[in-house]
């Protein structure tokens, strides 16, 4: 199942149909591969960044989130076109507002292949950014994952 780009709000509107969303989740759990590009990437997490809000500041209250597909661990928030379109402010803001979660910024031309809902591998020519909270006072840890590097999304650590 592949979700194309465009407007993630339109995809999220369709996913409000609980029966359809549950069907997608059941298929994923049964082993069907899911993928997405651009907006289709954004909807894969439990909470999806809609693209609406004020991104001139690092403030999670200014970033609109809606329920996504939920195919990744519940504490993961994904953002797309990340470095190319300078989307650090919105992902940083979300992570600082809810320090239980961490962010994955996937840039254009990049992919994150996830197996068993947790084991991620970076595919593409550049990098994927992982953003984690490190203190309640606004400290973030940023990790740049290189091509072919692996990361455990549930343990929040690189895999050798």
N, C-alpha and C positions, 0 to 999 in steps of 0.2 A: 504494500500500500504506500503510495507516494503522494505527499502533499506538496503542491506547487507553491510558488511565491505569490506575491500580490499583497493583499491586505489581511493581516492576521485577525483583525476584528471580524471580517467576513467569515473566516474559517471558524473562529470561536463562536460566532452566532449560530452556525450550523451545529457545532458540538454541544450547544445547549439542549439539543434533542437527546435526552438521557438514554433512550433506547439505542440510538445510533452510536453514541459515545461508548456505551457498554459493549456493543457489538465489536467496535474497534479494539477496545481493551481486551476482550475475550480472544479475539484473533491474535493479538500480540502475544498474549500469555500462552497461546497454543503453538507459538513458534513462527508465525507469519512475520516476515521482515517489514519494518516500517522505515520510511525515510521522508526527508523534506528538504526543500531549499528555501532560503529566505523566510518568508512568513510561515512556511511549512516546517521550518526548523523551530521557530519560536513557540509553536503550539505543543511541542513534545513534552514539556515539563508539566508538573502539577499546577504550577502558577506560571502564566504566560505574560510577558510584557506585551502590551497592546500596541505600543508605538505612540500612545497619547500621553501628554503631560508636558511639563516644563523641564527640559533637559539642560538648561543653562546653568543649573546648580546641581550639587551633589546632595540630593534630598529625596529619599525614598518615598516620602509623602507626595511628591510631585510626579511619581511614576505610576501609571495605571496598570494594574494587574488583573487578570481574569483567570478563571479555571481553564487549564489546558487539558490535553489528553491524559497526562499522568503516566507516561510510559517510562519515566526516569524516577530515581529515588525522590521522595517527596521534598527533600531539602535542596534540590538542584533547581536553579533558575538559569535558563538558557537565553542568550542574546545573540543576534546574528548581524552580519556585515560589520563586525565589531570594530576592528582597528581601522578599516577603510573609511568608515563613516563616523569615527570618533564617538562611540557609544559608551565609553567608560563611565561617564557621569550617571547614566541611568542605572547601570548594573551596580556600580559602587554604592549608589544611594539605596537600592533595594537591599543589598547585603548589610549596610550599616543600620538600616531600619529594623531588619529582622536577622539578628546574629545567629539564629538557628540554621540558616540556609547558607549556601555558597553559590557562586556564579560561575558559569562557563561561557566565555565569549568566543564565538566561532567566526572567523573572518571569511571574507569572500574567497572562493576557490578552495576552501577548506572543508573537511568533514570530520565528524567524530563518530566512529563506528562503535556501537555499544552492544555488547553481548551479555545475555542473562540479566539485562536491566542494570548492570553495574560496571562491567569491565569495558573501559573506553580505550580506543586507539585513535591517534591523530593521523589523518590522511590529508595529504596536500603539500604544497610547496612552502608554506610559512609556518605559522604558529597558532595555537589555541591558548587562550588565557584563562586560568583558574583563579578566582577571587574568593578568599576566605576571610572571615572575621577573626581577629586575633586578640581583641580585648573589647570590653564594653565601652571603652572611651574613644572609639573611632579609629582603631588601627586595623588596617587590612594587610593581608599577605597576598601578593600577586605572584603566581607561578606561570611561567611560559613553557608550555609543552611543545616539544619539537616534533616534526614528522616522524611517524612510526612509534613515538613514545606512548606508553600505556599508563592508564590511571584508573584506580579503583574508586568509583564514585561513592560507594558506601563507606569506605574507610578513609576517603579523602587523601590518598597517597599514591605516589608513583609505583608502578610495578616493574620489576626488573625482568 
